[in-house]
Amino acid sequence: MDNFREMKPSDVLIVGAGIAGLRAGIEASAKGGSVRIICKERWGVANSSILSHGFITRCPEEAKVKMFEQMLWAGGGLNNQHLLRAFLKDITRRVDELRDWGVELMIVDRNPPQFPGLFRIVSEKDKLAGLPLVNNLRKMCLSQGVEFVEEVMIFSLLRDGNSVVGALGKDLRRGEVLLFPAKAVVLATGGGAALFKRHNNTKGTTGDGFILGLEAGANLINMEFIILDVPSPIFSSILEGNWKEDFLNKANAHYFLGGLEINDEGETGVKGLFATGEVTGNLFGAGRLGGTAMADVLIFGARAGSASAKMAMAKSLANPEELAKEEMRKLESKLKGKLPPRETKEEIKRIMWEHCGIYKTEERLKEGLEKLLRIKEVGICKEGNWRELLETINMLELGELVLRASLARQESRGSFWRPDHPLPDNHRFFKNLLIAKKKDEYKLYWKDLEMIQPPSPKDIPISPGCFSYRF
């Protein structure tokens, strides 16, 4: 990995080709910037956007006050209310414009009559309900001159001072390292459910963007909040402390609620670095309503695309060549261990599911953390294919972060529960948990809420899966 090939610079580089990345690409290119979208899969391989059930929340104007309250309720009151306000400001027009772009939507029959605002994408393939939307958004990107680069995995963001100036990626077909100079980068890499042995996402949902952003200087927020799909009878038994090991075979990891901390324009706090979609955190707090994730990627994809293009237009292009050489040396230093990537990856997934899945207690979480730290101490060796290797590195880091965050929050709230702390604790934990990386060490700290409207701390739900509407 001593050499790399420098690619033509772009104004905006988008990492991830799901709905969030595509929507960012449409908006950024509409502002007149040159846009490149990087995807570690080849086009046509199903991603989580394609595999979605296709439900989209479209909140009518008259229901927005109620929707604000309901999203706060589902999130256990921890939602970033500035993000929530932006979400509701844009939701109607961002969903309605899909029809103008040829996406057919239908009203959901089981929607309560007092809340006529849940739609579903019309698709011939029920298990690929997101496919029509993804295809249409890609056509829009291509018509606006967006360039797509497939089967390249970004492994490092290049930072000059406090500004991101490009990225390094591995061409998974040819094996060469590619340098992508850019004035702004948008992370739209999705979540990390494939960190767990059992999940209902695609295999590539390995949390790459969480680690890319953190290493570049951005903060992560509430990484303990992960939606797990668990049958109701099993969940009731778990919360009561009645545990059976076979419960592990009857549940799945589904969605990361935590992620990179952003403002309402998708800015991360690192100049030139933006993020959108499931890789971001705290729009939803500790839990979310069904259908809101699809609206999220449309709304904040557009916002991040617009803001990144505006920044790029006002910014000169840096020369990241020396930065790239340093990042390549850093990667090489991580590959001097003894453990094979493929087997290690499976072991990480097993540890996370058994110790930080549906039954989290202090004892189990500490055991899981000790096991991951032993793996880190031995290290990963440089063998096998590069995708497996890079994903394993990311998953090892992400697993540690999730375990540490889950240990810190000693309560149950929203989609997060601990049988050893089965109730919400508003006195100690009615706040957000941030993670920063300082001098190669993780720093966890609590941050008080910035509230536009005080939520009710009395009616806090605790439940698996996505929450139902209560209109």
Beta strands, then each sheet from edge to edge (+ up, - down):
strand 1: 5-6
strand 2: 10-15
strand 3: 35-39
strand 4: 55-57
strand 5: 105-107
strand 6: 118-121
strand 7: 147-150
strand 8: 152-160
strand 9: 163-171
strand 10: 177-187
strand 11: 220-221
strand 12: 226-229
strand 13: 252-256
strand 14: 259-260
strand 15: 273-275
strand 16: 432-438
strand 17: 441-447
sheet 1: 1+ 10+ 2+ 3+ 7+
sheet 2: 1+ 10+ 9- 8+
sheet 3: 1+ 10+ 15+
sheet 4: 4+ 6- 5+
sheet 5: 14+ 11- 16+ 17-
sheet 6: 12+ 13-
end
